[in-house]
Amino acid sequence: MCRLQKYHVRRVTYDYGCCEMNESNLVVLALLWYIQLSSQHSSTKTFALPSPQTLRTEYLDSPYGIDTLTPRFSWKCPFTNIKRGQNQVAYEIRVSEGTFDGPKETPTPTAPVWNHTENTNNTIGIVYAGPALTYRQIYFWKVRWWAVDQPTEETASEWSAWTVFGTSLGEWVSQWIGRLIKNPARPLQIRTDFDLPDGIRQAFVYVAGLGYYQLYLNGQRVDSHTLGPFTVYTKRVLYDTFLVTSFLRENDTNAIGVRLAPGAWTRFYNGPLMLRLEMHIDLQNGSTVQLVSHGADSNHTIKFQIKTHWKLHDDPCTMADYYKGEQYDARLEQDGWNAPNFHAANRWEDAVQVDHPVGDLHPHMMKRIRKLDVIKAVSMSEPFPGVYVFDFGQNFAGVETLRVRGPAGATVTIYKGELLFENGTVNNQLIKFANMTTVYTLRGSDEIEIFEPSFVYYGFQYAQVTGYPGKPTIDSLTGRFVHSDVDEVGRIDFKGNSIEANILRGVQHCVRWSALSNLMSIPTGCPNREKRGWMGDGQVSASTVAWNFDTAALHANWVRAMRDQQAIYSAVPEIAGMVTDIVPDPTPPSARLFTDATWSSAYFVVSLLLYRRYGDVRLIEELYEGFEAYVVYLDRLARESEKSGLLTKYKYGDWVNTYPRTREIHTTGPISVSFSQITDYEIFAKFARILNRTEDAVKYIELANRLKLDFHELYYNKTAGGYRDGTQTPNILALSLDNAIPRDTYQTVVDAFLHDVVVAHETHSTTGAVGTKFLLQTLTRINRSDVAFALATQTTEPSWGWWVAQNATTLWEDWSGVADLSHPPPPTHNHIFLGSHWPWVYETFVGVSQDDDSAAFEHVVVRPIHATIPLETWKLVCKEKVKIFNIDGVNGSYESIRGKVSVSWSHAKDDGSGTLFALSVEIPTNSDAEVWVPTQNYCNDTPSFDRIIITESSRGVLANGKFDLSEGIVAGRYDSEFQAVILKIVSGKYAFAYKLKS
């Protein structure tokens, strides 16, 4: 039997017939393919539409190893200036087998695999549905689109460029090798020589190193990544795939060298240093040869295996500790150790097979961690003779680059921290177990020696240097910013030079640097004391990070780590991604809550973010069983241990709010876990609806609604007029739950909440990790965006603006930034979670969000802050003379998975046009939007509807109370409560202006 070969072009299916796909047939098929390619490339045709852009496979740009044989494809359809609303109505996608031709690594499609056309506007998550893909194969794909019904060749877009993806290795035949020493502190070097024939077509290497590794071929570093992907190593180990054809020497001796270092693997799992590697080399004659790691003590032979002899030796790096730092003795370097024909026989020992338990191998499907920006010191001081302190002017996660010349054996010590003592030396005493120290011993040379730590990273702003031969200059030490190399997707430009604009700029700077400092293949708590995937920190800040950076692959990896760590009772951990598995208590589940449900809620919150932001349904399908097991666990635990059916057992509460720690935890702990339980049920019900699992959806939404009644009964405090003791976070959580507060009580709670914020605390927050995420959103929800803006731009302690006034360059763990040594651990100055308010700045202040039922920004909502304030609140704002407009305007943009969404607004122009409010909007192809154009007359008289004039690019949209709907504007209405004109628009660029008829 053979598979029927089909080829789809312009909705017409051509059969190649039932044939044995032998070499001759493949040649003919490829010839037909290239005739068509040639005709396309030689054509001088003018295309009706631009070619698709930003082609991605499983969220990644040209990944060489993917963990599925049914990959998902995505692309963006660029704007045209011909017509608004010119959305995709059909696409054609082509997938071809391919190869990289020789050392130049020129990509070449070779044979068609799948052609598919479909009438749809969808460009996201298109699932490959052709003939079965094979492991260890390179494929190419491209796409074109149509914007008209009944597509023809004449109405098609230009084809996109070919993009590449590679499938995973599949079955591994190599062995883990290393040295049988557990919990080593010193890195290793492992090497082997090997001979290759000529006629190499392409070569790929697949490598996993525990904990961290650096790979060299013939003396050259294969990739510039640093550290390694953090994961639950006993469940899942991630390996890298590299195209290495250009590194190899044909018909000659070659060499592989690998440096291995402990990292999180040794720190948290006590594992030995281990390497697993395979190289597959395809030759021009069609054959393949393999090189594999294997112990000298094993009889590990496979067909077509290249002969190797793996040897190992201690690395010149004499210590690399996850928290303490790195020590390196350059005198121990062995020149040429990673190059061919290095004589290692007498000095190096044999590598042996290591059978330490680890998880299954999976491809590394994320952007790698890299050393990126160079950060120059802004000053250098000498507080004591021979003690030099470098100030980089910026707190960051990274390492230092040392430039030094001196005698052999001279030792330079670099001690790092976030603060200084009054005497000008580095203060890191609050994080005693994280010494953050680099020690470099010079080789001794007339040349300048340059050194960067390879296997650690630190969190610091200041570096204190001792032992430097002579006196350094300010250029003797620079910094390198280390983080996952994620793409920037969001940016806000605050117009004007007011105090408020400068505060928002300063906070945005802090948000971005803290976000990147805590992206190390998973979200981390901080880059000095924690360096772990705390789920409370990560879930409250997930949206903040995703508004600024493309975290689709990174957050998906983190959620899978949570799944990997689900324990025997289906509990979900508080830390995910780099600690050992949860060990379930042997007592019944009613006897102990293993984790704080608020922290574990990241399992649902982050998964929902991935669906909402990227339309990721496959992840929900993949993890649904784990989601279900967890909500069943929560329900069972609550019913067995709690009278109300609500969880109340807690650990952390509203971490680091402004109250004393004991009150903070006791007051907010129970209500936080109850809130998280209810929201987890609601999110699970949403996932069930997405997957058409109606029974589960109904069951858990009904359960959530019943628990809301219990929530009010248990936590409402009539005396306080709010929940628990009437402080901010309990009331915020209650107000954030739909229909949890009875109607006759709602306004009482609102009034109590506002009184606490505005009067009792003089427009300051008292919230911590849990409440801050919802603080500004809740104020907008109760129609007080004016108060939210005042909080966002507050300048006195505690506030984000006060941090900026203290010259903060990152977000702090505590509002005061001062250590309370009676309640360790002390706060650091580079935590992300108190920046969880930043989505409000995008969604409400700038005014770019999406409809509640939308995914991947298919249905955008543009609603600037002015249109979130009802008339009654405006009257109050004007009466109190709140400076809500003490900012000239804003430019904000977000590069969604469909394309760029941008909003720019300004008010009260003095250009003689009479414009009171200008609003420019860009909506990507395949999306639409609801746009709220504010029409307040500020603190003047409220204008009547027939006086409102709305124009778009100088064309009339509304005048004399009548709409003129054209040019992409499909509907319009006026909202008198919020004094805004609401327009439905299709994709395109628009420039709206609001004026008043005199």
BELWO-V87886 format. One record per residue. PSI is psi in whole degrees, -180 to 180 (* if undefined). OMEGA is omega in radians with two decimals (999 if undefined). Layout:
PSI_OMEGA / PSI_OMEGA
This chain:
146_3.04 / 158_-3.13 / 136_3.08 / 124_-3.11 / 125_-3.11 / 148_-3.10 / 117_-3.07 / 125_3.07 / 126_3.11 / 47_3.08 / 5_3.12 / 130_-3.11 / 124_3.10 / 132_3.08 / 132_2.96 / -2_3.13 / 173_3.12 / 110_-3.06 / 151_3.01 / 122_-3.05 / 72_3.09 / -178_-3.03 / -38_-3.13 / -44_3.13 / -40_3.13 / -37_3.11 / -45_3.12 / -45_-3.13 / -44_3.12 / -37_3.12 / -45_3.09 / -41_-3.13 / -46_-3.07 / -28_3.01 / -44_3.13 / -41_3.10 / -45_-3.10 / -41_-3.13 / -34_3.13 / -44_-3.05 / -26_-3.12 / -8_-3.09 / 145_3.06 / 16_-3.10 / 142_2.99 / 120_-3.04 / 148_-3.12 / -27_-3.06 / 152_3.05 / 158_-3.10 / 152_3.06 / 151_-3.11 / 169_3.03 / 55_3.10 / 132_-3.11 / 143_3.02 / 118_-3.07 / 47_3.09 / 0_-3.00 / 152_3.10 / 107_3.07 / 57_3.11 / 137_-3.13 / -20_3.11 / 116_3.13 / 151_-2.99 / 37_3.12 / 151_3.03 / 6_3.01 / 69_-3.06 / 159_3.07 / 136_-3.13 / 145_3.08 / 153_3.09 / 171_3.09 / 139_3.08 / 116_-3.07 / 161_3.04 / 152_2.84 / 157_3.12 / 10_-3.07 / -45_-2.98 / 134_3.01 / 153_3.12 / 22_-3.11 / 73_-3.05 / 161_3.06 / 134_3.01 / -15_3.09 / 158_3.07 / 160_2.96 / 130_-3.12 / 140_3.12 / 134_3.10 / 135_-3.12 / 146_2.88 / 159_-3.12 / -179_3.14 / 165_2.97 / 121_-2.92 / 99_2.97 / -173_-3.05 / -27_3.13 / -11_3.07 / 47_3.10 / 122_-3.11 / 133_-3.10 / 111_2.97 / 141_-3.06 / -39_-3.06 / 134_-3.13 / 142_3.13 / -44_-3.03 / 131_2.96 / 135_-3.05 / 135_2.99 / 150_-3.14 / 140_3.06 / 99_-3.12 / 156_3.02 / 4_-3.09 / 133_3.07 / 12_-2.99 / 130_3.02 / 38_3.09 / 117_-3.00 / 130_3.05 / 130_-3.09 / 30_3.14 / -163_3.08 / 152_-3.06 / 129_3.04 / 159_-3.12 / 156_3.10 / 156_3.07 / 49_-3.12 / 142_3.06 / 134_3.08 / 153_3.06 / 149_3.04 / 154_3.07 / 169_-3.04 / 153_2.94 / 168_-3.03 / 162_3.07 / 150_3.11 / 11_3.12 / 153_3.05 / 158_-3.13 / 65_-3.08 / 145_3.05 / 171_3.11 / -34_-3.09 / -25_-3.09 / 4_-3.12 / 155_2.97 / 169_2.95 / 147_3.07 / 145_2.97 / 166_2.98 / 154_3.03 / 140_2.97 / 160_-2.93 / 151_2.86 / 154_3.11 / 145_3.09 / 166_-3.04 / 172_-3.12 / -30_-3.08 / -120_-3.10 / 128_3.10 / 143_3.08 / -6_-3.14 / 176_3.12 / 155_2.91 / 130_3.12 / 161_3.12 / -142_3.11 / 138_-3.04 / 66_3.07 / 121_3.12 / 152_3.06 / 50_3.13 / 147_3.07 / -17_-3.03 / 133_3.09 / 165_3.13 / 159_2.90 / 133_3.11 / 138_-3.08 / 163_2.95 / 148_2.92 / 157_3.06 / 150_-3.13 / 144_-3.14 / 147_3.02 / -180_3.03 / 177_3.13 / 37_3.12 / 129_3.09 / -51_3.07 / 155_-3.14 / 135_3.08 / 143_3.03 / 139_3.12 / 123_-2.98 / 136_3.00 / 131_3.12 / 129_3.13 / 128_-0.14 / -63_3.13 / 160_3.10 / 159_2.91 / 132_-3.06 / 134_3.10 / 142_2.99 / 121_-3.14 / 42_3.06 / -6_-3.12 / 139_3.06 / 130_-3.07 / -39_-3.12 / 152_-3.03 / 8_-3.10 / 160_3.06 / 165_-3.11 / -141_-3.11 / 167_-3.14 / 127_3.12 / 138_-3.12 / 178_3.05 / 92_-2.91 / -29_3.13 / -8_3.10 / -40_-2.98 / 121_3.06 / 132_-3.09 / 134_3.11 / 157_-3.12 / 152_3.09 / 128_-3.13 / 138_2.97 / 119_-2.97 / 17_-3.10 / -45_-3.04 / -14_3.13 / -17_-2.95 / 156_3.10 / 120_3.14 / 146_3.06 / 44_-3.05 / 172_3.06 / 136_3.12 / 170_3.14 / 141_2.97 / 134_3.00 / 138_-3.13 / 131_2.96 / 131_3.11 / 138_-3.13 / 159_-2.98 / -61_-3.14 / -158_-3.12 / -28_-3.14 / -47_-3.13 / -38_-3.09 / -44_-3.02 / -19_-3.07 / -4_3.14 / 34_-3.07 / 155_3.06 / 162_3.06 / 130_-2.99 / 143_3.10 / 137_2.98 / 126_-2.99 / 141_2.97 / 140_3.01 / 128_3.12 / 121_-3.03 / 114_3.11 / 130_-3.10 / 161_-3.12 / -24_-3.13 / 4_3.09 / -7_3.14 / 167_3.13 / 137_3.03 / 154_-3.05 / 146_2.99 / 131_-3.06 / 151_3.03 / 136_3.10 / 151_-3.12 / 149_3.09 / -18_-3.12 / 3_-3.07 / 156_3.03 / 63_-3.00 / 101_3.13 / 141_3.05 / 160_3.13 / 139_3.13 / 26_3.12 / 135_3.04 / 136_-3.10 / 130_3.11 / 160_3.03 / 102_-3.01 / 127_3.14 / 157_3.14 / 162_-3.10 / 156_3.05 / 143_3.14 / 153_3.02 / -21_3.00 / 110_-3.01 / -13_3.04 / 135_3.01 / 97_-3.08 / 137_-3.04 / -36_-3.11 / -35_-3.01 / -38_3.13 / -161_-3.03 / 140_3.07 / 136_-3.05 / 130_3.12 / 102_-3.06 / -17_3.11 / -18_-3.10 / 1_3.13 / 142_3.08 / 105_-3.09 / 134_3.06 / 10_-3.10 / -27_-3.11 / 16_3.13 / 164_-3.12 / 154_3.00 / 29_3.02 / 131_-3.07 / 95_-3.07 / 0_-2.94 / -44_-3.01 / -24_-3.04 / -15_-3.06 / 144_3.12 / 161_3.11 / 138_2.96 / 143_-3.11 / 161_3.08 / 136_-3.14 / 123_-3.08 / 29_3.11 / 138_-3.08 / 129_3.05 / 170_-3.13 / -177_3.13 / 154_3.11 / 132_3.11 / 149_3.10 / 146_3.08 / 102_-3.02 / 59_3.09 / 164_2.93 / 138_-3.07 / 160_3.03 / 134_-3.10 / 158_2.92 / 117_-3.00 / -108_-2.99 / 141_2.97 / 128_-3.10 / 115_-3.13 / 146_3.09 / 143_3.10 / -17_3.09 / 159_3.03 / 131_3.13 / 166_3.10 / 81_-3.07 / -29_3.06 / 156_-3.13 / 127_3.11 / 3_3.10 / 115_-3.05 / 130_-3.10 / 121_3.12 / 130_3.07 / 118_-3.13 / -3_3.09 / 5_-3.07 / 128_3.00 / 136_-3.08 / 164_3.01 / 129_-3.14 / -156_3.13 / 175_3.11 / 154_3.01 / 119_-3.09 / 134_3.02 / 121_-3.00 / 148_3.01 / 135_-3.14 / -176_-3.08 / 155_3.07 / 137_3.11 / -14_3.05 / 138_-3.04 / 125_3.10 / 129_3.13 / 131_-3.11 / 112_-3.07 / 129_-2.96 / 155_3.11 / 175_-3.12 / -18_-3.00 / 168_3.04 / 147_2.92 / 168_3.12 / -26_-3.14 / 3_3.05 / -1_3.10 / 164_-3.06 / 133_-3.14 / 106_3.06 / 23_-3.04 / -19_-3.12 / -13_-3.12 / 66_-2.92 / -37_-3.08 / -13_3.09 / 86_-3.02 / -29_3.10 / 55_-3.06 / 133_3.01 / 133_3.08 / 123_-3.12 / 124_3.08 / 125_-3.00 / 146_3.03 / -33_-3.11 / 109_-3.06 / 157_3.03 / -19_-3.13 / 158_3.05 / 130_3.06 / 135_-3.14 / 129_-3.10 / 136_2.97 / 135_3.01 / 142_-3.07 / -27_-2.91 / 20_3.08 / 170_2.90 / 157_-3.07 / 166_2.97 / 115_-3.00 / 165_2.94 / -27_-3.07 / 145_3.09 / 128_-3.10 / 120_-3.04 / 129_3.01 / 157_3.12 / 10_-3.10 / 127_3.11 / 119_-3.06 / -151_-3.14 / 126_-3.14 / 162_2.95 / 173_-3.13 / -21_3.12 / 0_-3.13 / -20_3.14 / 124_3.03 / 167_3.13 / 157_3.02 / 124_3.14 / 123_-3.09 / 127_3.08 / 169_3.02 / 136_-3.00 / 58_-3.09 / 152_3.13 / 142_3.03 / 133_-3.14 / -15_-3.09 / 147_3.12 / 140_3.08 / 134_3.05 / 114_-3.14 / 122_-3.03 / 149_3.06 / 178_-3.07 / 29_3.12 / 166_3.08 / -43_-3.10 / -43_3.13 / -41_-3.14 / -35_3.08 / -48_-3.12 / -37_3.06 / -45_-3.12 / -42_3.13 / -40_3.09 / -41_3.08 / -47_3.14 / -43_-3.14 / -48_-3.07 / -43_-3.12 / -37_3.09 / -38_3.11 / -51_-3.12 / -36_3.13 / -20_-3.10 / 27_2.97 / 99_-3.13 / 60_-3.01 / -19_2.91 / 162_3.00 / 134_3.14 / 168_-3.12 / -52_3.07 / 161_-3.04 / 10_3.12 / -63_-3.09 / -41_-3.01 / -71_-3.08 / 33_-3.13 / 161_-3.05 / 64_3.10 / 124_-3.02 / -27_3.05 / -49_3.11 / -47_-3.03 / -35_-3.09 / -36_-3.13 / -26_-3.10 / -1_-3.04 / -43_-3.12 / -39_3.06 / -48_-3.11 / -43_-3.08 / -25_3.04 / -24_-3.07 / -31_-3.02 / 153_3.11 / 105_-3.07 / 20_-3.07 / -52_-3.09 / -39_-3.11 / -47_-3.13 / -34_3.08 / -40_3.08 / -40_-3.10 / -42_3.12 / -38_3.08 / -33_3.06 / -37_3.06 / -44_3.10 / -42_-3.13 / -29_-3.06 / 4_3.07 / 129_-3.00 / -177_-3.04 / -29_3.10 / 10_3.14 / 13_3.04 / 152_3.11 / 140_-2.99 / 173_3.02 / -23_3.13 / 132_-3.11 / 133_2.97 / -20_-3.13 / 31_3.03 / 166_-3.12 / 165_-3.11 / 156_2.99 / 132_3.03 / 109_-3.04 / 140_3.03 / 137_-3.11 / -13_3.13 / 161_-3.13 / 157_-3.09 / -24_3.13 / -15_-3.06 / -18_-3.07 / 134_2.96 / 113_-2.98 / -33_-3.08 / 159_3.05 / 121_-3.04 / -26_3.11 / -40_3.10 / -43_-3.12 / -18_-3.14 / -14_3.08 / -30_3.13 / -42_-3.14 / -43_-3.04 / -45_-3.10 / -36_3.09 / -39_3.08 / -40_3.09 / -43_-3.14 / -35_3.07 / -48_-3.08 / -40_-3.01 / -34_-3.03 / 0_3.14 / 31_-3.04 / 98_3.09 / -33_-3.10 / -38_3.14 / -39_3.10 / -43_3.10 / -44_-3.10 / -39_-3.02 / 2_-3.01 / -42_-3.14 / -41_3.09 / -41_3.07 / -48_-3.11 / -43_3.14 / -36_-3.11 / -43_3.12 / -34_3.05 / -42_3.10 / -47_3.14 / -43_-3.13 / -45_-3.13 / -44_-3.13 / -44_-3.13 / -43_-3.09 / -32_-3.11 / -26_-3.01 / -10_-3.08 / 138_-3.13 / -35_-3.02 / -13_-3.01 / -4_3.06 / 139_2.99 / 137_3.07 / -7_-3.14 / 137_-2.96 / 170_3.03 / -43_-2.88 / -36_-3.07 / -154_-3.12 / 77_-2.97 / 133_3.11 / 41_2.90 / -176_-2.95 / -4_-3.13 / 163_3.07 / 147_-2.98 / -43_-3.09 / -41_3.11 / -41_-3.13 / -48_-3.07 / -47_-3.08 / -40_-3.07 / -44_-3.00 / -15_-3.09 / -56_-3.10 / -45_-3.08 / -29_3.11 / -45_-3.12 / -33_3.07 / -44_3.09 / -46_-3.11 / -38_3.10 / -48_-3.12 / -46_-3.13 / -34_3.05 / -43_3.11 / -41_-3.14 / -41_3.12 / -41_3.11 / -40_3.10 / -37_3.10 / -44_3.10 / -40_3.13 / -40_3.10 / -41_3.14 / -38_-3.12 / 10_3.12 / 36_3.05 / 76_-2.95 / -41_-3.09 / -45_3.11 / -41_-3.11 / -48_-3.12 / -43_-3.09 / -47_-3.01 / -24_3.04 / -35_3.07 / -41_3.11 / -43_3.11 / -42_-3.14 / -39_3.10 / -40_-3.11 / -25_3.07 / -35_3.07 / -43_3.09 / -38_3.13 / -49_3.13 / -44_-3.11 / -40_-3.05 / -37_-2.92 / -16_-3.09 / 133_-3.12 / 102_-3.05 / -37_-3.13 / -41_-3.13 / -14_-3.09 / 18_-3.13 / -156_-3.03 / 144_-3.03 / -118_-3.11 / 13_3.09 / 9_3.10 / 175_-2.92 / -51_-3.02 / -46_3.09 / -42_3.12 / -37_3.09 / -46_-3.11 / -42_3.12 / -43_-3.13 / -20_-3.13 / -12_3.09 / 122_3.12 / 127_3.00 / 26_3.08 / -26_-3.10 / 126_3.10 / 149_-3.08 / -40_-3.07 / -6_-3.14 / -18_-2.96 / -51_-3.06 / -33_3.08 / -43_3.13 / -43_3.11 / -47_-3.12 / -42_3.13 / -42_3.14 / -48_3.14 / -39_3.13 / -41_-3.13 / -41_-3.11 / -53_-2.94 / -42_-3.04 / -60_-3.05 / -35_-3.10 / 15_2.99 / 51_3.12 / 56_3.02 / 155_3.10 / 149_2.96 / 9_-2.99 / 159_3.08 / -144_-3.02 / -38_-3.06 / -49_-3.01 / -30_-3.05 / -37_3.14 / -38_-3.02 / -4_-2.99 / -60_-3.08 / -36_3.09 / -40_-3.13 / -40_3.10 / -42_3.06 / -39_-3.12 / -32_3.12 / 21_3.03 / 31_3.10 / 55_3.04 / -23_3.09 / -41_3.11 / -39_3.10 / -44_3.12 / -39_3.13 / -39_3.07 / -43_-3.10 / -25_-3.09 / 16_3.09 / 148_-3.07 / -11_-3.10 / 159_-3.06 / 138_-0.07 / 133_3.11 / 163_3.06 / -38_3.12 / -33_3.09 / -38_3.05 / -47_-3.13 / -40_3.13 / -25_3.10 / 13_3.13 / 30_3.05 / 140_3.07 / -5_3.03 / 171_3.12 / 144_-3.10 / 160_3.13 / -23_-3.08 / 144_-3.10 / -37_-3.09 / -25_-3.08 / 10_-3.10 / 136_-3.10 / 134_2.96 / 93_-3.00 / -14_3.10 / -14_3.13 / 77_3.11 / 161_0.04 / 152_3.14 / 159_-3.10 / 149_3.01 / 174_-3.10 / 22_3.08 / 66_3.05 / 152_-3.07 / -22_-2.84 / -27_3.09 / 4_2.95 / 16_-3.11 / -4_3.08 / -15_-2.94 / -30_3.03 / -32_3.10 / -36_-3.13 / -43_3.07 / -52_-2.92 / -34_-3.08 / -50_-3.11 / -58_3.06 / -47_3.06 / 33_3.11 / 121_3.14 / -164_3.07 / 160_3.14 / 150_-3.09 / -32_-3.11 / 7_-3.11 / 154_2.99 / 144_3.07 / 32_3.07 / 41_3.04 / -38_3.14 / 96_-3.05 / 149_2.99 / 124_3.06 / 111_-3.08 / 88_3.14 / 162_-3.03 / -34_-3.11 / -33_-3.08 / 8_3.07 / 1_-3.08 / 117_-3.12 / 167_-3.06 / -42_-3.11 / -37_3.11 / -37_3.10 / -42_3.13 / -40_3.12 / -42_3.13 / -46_-3.12 / -36_3.13 / -40_-3.11 / -3_3.11 / 44_3.08 / 133_-3.08 / 60_-3.12 / -22_-3.11 / 20_-3.14 / 49_3.09 / 136_-2.98 / -30_-3.10 / -167_-3.05 / 146_2.93 / 120_3.13 / 143_3.12 / 152_3.08 / 125_-3.14 / 91_-3.11 / 174_3.14 / -17_3.06 / -23_-3.08 / -179_-3.05 / 133_2.95 / 122_-3.13 / 148_3.13 / 131_3.07 / 127_3.09 / 154_3.03 / 161_-3.07 / 157_3.06 / 61_3.11 / 144_3.09 / 45_-3.09 / 11_3.14 / -1_-3.10 / -17_-3.07 / 7_-3.12 / 125_3.09 / -28_3.12 / 129_3.10 / 133_-3.08 / 115_3.07 / 139_-3.02 / 141_2.99 / 123_-3.12 / 128_-3.03 / 159_3.03 / 141_3.13 / 14_3.00 / 162_2.96 / 180_-3.05 / 153_2.92 / 119_-3.04 / 125_3.08 / 114_3.09 / 111_-3.12 / 139_-3.14 / 29_3.09 / 151_3.00 / 26_3.14 / -129_-3.04 / 18_3.02 / -173_-3.13 / 147_3.10 / 124_-3.08 / 147_3.03 / 156_-3.06 / -38_-3.06 / -7_3.07 / -12_-3.06 / 131_3.08 / 125_3.05 / 127_3.04 / 158_3.04 / 116_-3.06 / 44_3.10 / 0_3.07 / 142_-3.12 / 133_3.07 / -40_-3.14 / 129_3.06 / 143_3.12 / 33_3.10 / 11_-3.10 / 138_3.12 / 142_3.00 / 95_-3.00 / 115_3.12 / 179_3.05 / 48_3.04 / -7_3.10 / 114_-2.96 / -13_3.12 / 156_3.12 / 147_3.06 / 168_-3.13 / 132_3.09 / 108_-3.06 / -28_-3.14 / -46_-3.11 / 5_3.10 / 61_-3.11 / 145_2.99 / 127_-3.06 / 121_-3.07 / 138_3.00 / 125_-3.10 / 158_3.05 / -180_-3.09 / 151_3.14 / -175_3.10 / 136_-3.07 / 150_3.06 / 100_-3.10 / 149_3.06 / 140_3.10 / 128_3.09 / 169_3.08 / 134_3.06 / 128_-3.08 / *_999
